[in-house]
Amino acid sequence: MHGQDDLQASGRSKLQDAKKEFEDLVLKHFNTVVRTTGLPPNEAAAMALKIAAGAVRPPVDVASLAQQLSDYKTQGITSLSYQQIAPILGGMKELFLSAETLSMSFMTCPTSQDQGQDLNAQLSTAVALFEQTMPLPDGNRTIIESVAAFAEPMLKQLKNAGSAVSPEHRMRAALIMLQLPFLDDPEHHGLFSMISETLSALPSSSRDEVVRVFSRLDARGMESLVEKTQQFITIHLYEEQMIDEEIEDAVKLLDLAYRANKTSKAIGFVDFYNDAVNHEDFNLREDYMRWKHPGRYKFSFCAYPFIFDPATKSQILQLENTKEQFEEFHEAMIRQLLSGHGLGACPYLILKVRRSPYLVHDTLLQIQGAAARDALKKPLKVQFIGEEGVDEGGVQKEFFQLLMRDLFDANYGMFTYDEDTRLYWFRPSQIDMSMEFELVGIMLGLAIYNSHILEFSFPMLTYRKLMGHQATFEDLRELHPDIYTSLKKLLEFSGSVEDMGLFFQVEQAGSFGAEMETIDLLPDGGSIAVTAANRQQYVELYTQHLLSTSIEPQFSAFQRGFNKLCGGPALQMFQPEELELLICGGRELDFQALESRTVYDDGYTTSSEVIQWFWSVVHGLPDDQKKRLLFFVTGSDRVPIKGLASLTPPFVISRNGPHSERLPTAHTCFNHLLLPQYKDRATLESRLITAISNAEGFGLR
């Protein structure tokens, strides 16, 4: 009995000793984890248990690892032996044994109330470590290949048993691996794909944290992230010729970066355009159909519109418009059949108008009638009363030019024009012109629906407001630069603000030449002096008055008209800057592209001497004269959103008789230049410049 008791006692003693040893080991790891990583006590205790049990390796001393790499570089070693590489590889292997080990190794001891969890600083440490592997001449390929080999099993483990690892450590591990400098090598795109898959599979709260981390990246960091993601999407699309889960995950990663960049504005939104998706070979129509049928398809690029450039977005809008116009056309035909009138009614929106001074009146009446019949989205046809001509696009083009010129004429009283900024803006007025402003909005929509460029310049604020943005003080800089400068000086003034004699009032011009009006910015504003304490409020109220309050009836009517045609989801794809391009065209005068698509007629060819002289002269013109040539030939100095090569109809140059002193002429409705066969280059240049110098439009002011 005593022997058995002794055995039991000995067993209990060993168990207690083992338990004590394990507890001591847990405590040791707990203290180490808390000291080195800054994890909260509960998380540190859970991690210490995993380390003590052998489920997770302890954190790696990345500072020591980085120092080893740095020492080799400092010593100028050009070839690394296996003995030199082995300690580095051993440290890297330990680092990538698990997501928790990788995550904890880059954590820092708490230095503030946020527990020291500055993930961006830790990512910078990761960048510094990983970049040390790149410049080593002979050994670096071994290190790079080994790091890739170490990282892959860990990522596969996260995919197969991700729920066993906390979202925090999954997120940190994936973000740290995203800093690997060789991910832009197509050979390692499989690794990049697994990283993006890990990030896209995180719960929404963790993805929001990723956005916050990305929003603190500087321009170089954001640019690097976007470039490697774009490269993966482009190469993968070209190689696979299909949209698969790897593409989906990469686009979702790009979306996280885009959301972050909207806050930080570290890089321009144009950096998010993808070459492969915007290439003419990409099946945009198929992607559009995927977008319109979310029940059948879980992914489409159209759901991530930041990836499209303005030209592609305009094609999407045209697909949307064509779809709606076809539906309008179809419904009109069905209605006629059901009514027993056969196919007598025209499925087009036909405007029959007289020229000025009746153009605005006639258009307004017919647009009101079409709106009442819900017919605005039908394909447009225009006929000038008393004139022959079938509208194949040219008559519409002239109609838009003449109508917008009348509506924007200062004598009409709807808009002001600033000679310095060359911008139009809504004129504050007590006179009710809501129908006219609504007409302007509708005409913008009709121009978009029927692929016409309009010839005027609004400030960017107009397009921001159309997209639902609020006016800000910075918007004054473009529209009223002098007022912006004065108000900025007021905010920064260090002297006595009261001595300026300002009150909470503003003066504005009266309607149609009436005397100046004084407007209170606050009730009884004439008795409230502007002081250092309330000057911020004064500037905010002044800004809101100029940009919103004073023109609220006019802009609301304008927006109401615009939304009658363009309030759909496709328009929401556009940035305000892109919306301006869609409506008013671009300004990049690429005449080489225009030459490449030009058509020749009546005896001229690309090899004709006169044609060669013509392009030689044109390519040597300064930009202001190129704009005048564009206006002379097309009736607008603006460039289509897809560039000059996409002019519709295409640019045509025809022979207009033998040599003479006559000037070149043009049919602007058809983008058609009539050019005599001049005997020498000098005559051609002189006659052409004279012709375009006499061309004048309100867009050329």
Phi, psi and omega in degrees: 000316182298323179297319179294319179297320180297320178297317179296317180296319179296320178295318179296321181296316179295321179296318179294320179296318179295319179297316180296319179297317179295318179297318178297321179294318177299316181297319179299312180293325178300312180297321179294315181297314180297317184291321188265334186249336183075016177296147174301154185307315182297315179292321179297321179295316179297320180291323178298320177299316180296319181293316180297327181278355179084006180283334181224139177280151179296163178301147178267144178281090185290333179295318178293320179296316179295324180294321178300314180296318181296321181298318180298319180292317182297323181285352178072026180292127181261347179216127183258129176280168179298323180297325178285324182283328188306313180297325179293314180296323178297317178295319179295320179298317177299320184299322186258019180292328179205161178298322181295317180298313180299314181298311184293329184296336181257000176286157181237159179295141183299134179239356182205186183295341180276016177064016177070017183275047178282090186296328180296320177296322179292324177294325176297321176298319178297317178301314181299319179292309186293326180291338177296336182282342191281319188276000181286115194303303187262321184280346188293327180295323177296316180295314181299312181296324179292316179300316178298319180292326179289322186286326186300312179299325180294319179293321176296323178296320178297322181291319185278330182221044185300326184294339179285344178252133184298149177305326180300312182286326175298315180297312182297315181298316180295319180293323177295315179293335177295344179275354179303125190285351183260010182291342178279356175279120181307335179298335183248020179294335176298322177294316178300319181299318180292326177295313180294326177296317179299316181291319182289339181272357180293153173297160187301323180296322178289323177296324176297323177293323176299318178300317179296321177296312180297327182292344179263004176289144174280180184301319181295317181294317179293319180298318179297315180299313183291319182297315182292327178289317178298319180298318179298313181300314183297308182295318182294320178295317180294322183284317186269335180056035179198162176263114179239185184295330179294320176294315180303313182295320180294319178294323177294324174295317178298326178296320177298318178294320180296315178301319179293319183291335175299329178276312187276332185052039180294323178227170181282155180294340179293338180290348180268356174292138180251130185298316184293319182289331180266004179284150182296339179281346181289135183279084183291323181299318179295318180294323177299317179294324175298320181294321182283351180231066183296338178292331182264332184233134183270349183218142167207148177296331180300337177284351179233069192294344179300342184279346182265142172277169184302324181296318179291321178298324178294326176293321177297318179296322177294322175299318178295315181295316179299319179299314182290320178295320177297319179295319177297315179301311182298315181296322179297319179295317180297317180300319181293320178295317181290333182279351179085008181261015178064218182254035186289326185281144181276133181277016180254161167271105183256124176251118176253111190228156171264158178286174180305144013269015185258356190299312182296315181299311181297318181295316182300314181298317184285328177292320177299318179295319180293322179296320179295329179270002182057044186247009186294334185270006173287154175304138187272140169227139181236139176226126173277123185299133179085004181238142176277163177136132177265131183279099174255018180124325182292320180293319176302316182301315178294320179302312180297318180299312183290318182295313181294327178295319178293315183294329182266359177297134182301328181292341179281340171082012182267324185230151171259156178230129180260118183295332182281311181275343183058040181238146172265150176212160183290132181275124174297136183199147174275349181282133181283108175237035184298324180295319181292318179292324176296323178298318179300316178298318178296320181295324175299316179296317179297322179297318178296314183298328186248017171061050176241144177265136180257150191252078174200170181230111169265156170292161181300334179304324180303314182284328175296318180292321177298330180271005175095006179278154177268148177291143179234170179301322181296336178294338178294332186304319181280318188278315181229074185300325180293316179295319179302313181297317181296315181292325178294320177296323177300317181294330184264355185296131182261353180273202181279110180294324182300329182293346178287343178070031180269146176230168182282061177220159176216146177257142176220155182294143177282173182285134175049053173081006178294166181297162179299143179253143175257125184246131175281130175277337172226158174307130182058040184298337180293344180254005181251108181284148175277127181236174176299329183285328185245010184294329177297317178296319179300314181296318180296316180292321178299314180299312181296325178296311183294319190262344184224296190300313186292337183241019184301313180298320182292313183290323179299317178294317178301313180293323179299316178295317180299317183289343177296336179246330191236035180267009187278177184293330182297325181294329181292352175290337190275144163283156177307320179296325179286327178295321176298317177300320182296318185276316189249359180079175181262188183229009180279109187271074180271086182284343172296318178295321179297316180299322184295338182247009182286143179252141182243147188214166175056039174107343178275147173222176180298334183267358179299139183299319180297321180294319178295320175298316183304309183290328176298317178293312185299315182293341178268356181287146171291164186300323182295324178283330174296322177297320180292323176296317179298317178295319182299322185272322188250347183086003179211144177266008180266154183258135176305153186300334179266007178100169183295336179293344183259016178308135179231120353294165183295156179294127181238134173243122181245148174288129181242062177086176181284186181303138174199177178270005180294149177280154170298151176232170183212149168256096187295333180296336185240011180054046191241119178257128177258113190238114176300157181274077184298152187281339180209167184294322183298317179295316179302314182297315181297313182292321181293314182294322177298317182295312184286336179290336179272355178282132182220134175214159185288350172279347183262005183296000000 
